[in-house]
Amino acid sequence: MHELSIALSMIDVAVAEVERQGGGRVVALHLRLGPLSGVIPGALLGAWDLACESSPLAGCRLLIENVPISIDCPSCGCERPARSIQEICCAVCGSPASRVVSGREMDVIALEMIDGEIPSSEQITT
């Protein structure tokens, strides 16, 4: 399950940002996730809870914004939704996609933080 390594990497990003901000505690991490990212949202949520247990982010919520697949349709001449993850073609006219515009995302877009130092007993050890 590669979702656990992804969760651990997101924790590293969040801890680094807390240090850059001079301290605080992350209470939520916001993630944009597309179906073509190769990440299963439910598996990532489970891995997140496991990874956070013994980290400075213990109790932190992972909030996932699902990004739909959209394509550049050569027939319609504009951006359109794709039919499905199995059919990367225009949902309106059925033309095959010339380019995928969105749906591959896996971006940390925000951290919700509150003031307060992270106790040293909760620091990640590597």
QUIVENPE-V796737 format. One record per residue. N is the residue number from 1. RES is the residue in one letter. PHI is phi in whole degrees, -180 to 180 (NA if undefined). BURIAL is + if it has 9 or more other ideal C-beta (glycine too) atoms within 8 Angstrom, else -. Layout:
{{N;RES;PHI;BURIAL} {N;RES;PHI;BURIAL}}
This chain:
{{1;M;NA;-} {2;H;-77;-} {3;E;-62;+} {4;L;-66;+} {5;S;-67;-} {6;I;-66;+} {7;A;-61;+} {8;L;-63;+} {9;S;-67;-} {10;M;-66;+} {11;I;-63;+} {12;D;-58;+} {13;V;-62;+} {14;A;-66;+} {15;V;-63;+} {16;A;-63;-} {17;E;-69;+} {18;V;-59;+} {19;E;-64;-} {20;R;-65;-} {21;Q;-81;-} {22;G;89;-} {23;G;119;+} {24;G;127;+} {25;R;-134;+} {26;V;-84;+} {27;V;-106;+} {28;A;-155;+} {29;L;-121;+} {30;H;-102;+} {31;L;-130;+} {32;R;-96;+} {33;L;-136;+} {34;G;-101;+} {35;P;-68;+} {36;L;-91;+} {37;S;-74;+} {38;G;86;-} {39;V;-111;+} {40;I;-91;-} {41;P;-53;+} {42;G;-63;-} {43;A;-68;+} {44;L;-67;+} {45;L;-62;+} {46;G;-65;+} {47;A;-66;+} {48;W;-60;+} {49;D;-59;-} {50;L;-65;+} {51;A;-66;+} {52;C;-77;+} {53;E;-49;-} {54;S;-113;-} {55;S;-124;+} {56;P;-64;+} {57;L;-99;+} {58;A;-52;+} {59;G;88;-} {60;C;-71;+} {61;R;-90;-} {62;L;-105;+} {63;L;-110;-} {64;I;-104;+} {65;E;-99;+} {66;N;-79;-} {67;V;-103;+} {68;P;-74;+} {69;I;-81;+} {70;S;-129;+} {71;I;-131;+} {72;D;-90;+} {73;C;-93;+} {74;P;-68;-} {75;S;-79;-} {76;C;-78;+} {77;G;76;-} {78;C;-154;-} {79;E;-79;-} {80;R;-139;+} {81;P;-71;-} {82;A;-83;+} {83;R;-60;+} {84;S;-167;-} {85;I;-68;+} {86;Q;-84;-} {87;E;-120;-} {88;I;-85;+} {89;C;-139;+} {90;C;-62;+} {91;A;-71;-} {92;V;-89;-} {93;C;-111;-} {94;G;86;-} {95;S;-68;+} {96;P;-62;-} {97;A;-69;+} {98;S;-91;-} {99;R;-162;-} {100;V;-84;+} {101;V;-91;-} {102;S;-145;+} {103;G;127;+} {104;R;-99;-} {105;E;-62;+} {106;M;-152;+} {107;D;-122;-} {108;V;-75;+} {109;I;-106;-} {110;A;-163;-} {111;L;-122;+} {112;E;-94;+} {113;M;-126;+} {114;I;-123;-} {115;D;-68;-} {116;G;129;-} {117;E;-77;-} {118;I;-83;+} {119;P;-58;-} {120;S;-62;-} {121;S;-69;-} {122;E;-102;-} {123;Q;-65;-} {124;I;-73;-} {125;T;-108;-} {126;T;-121;-}}
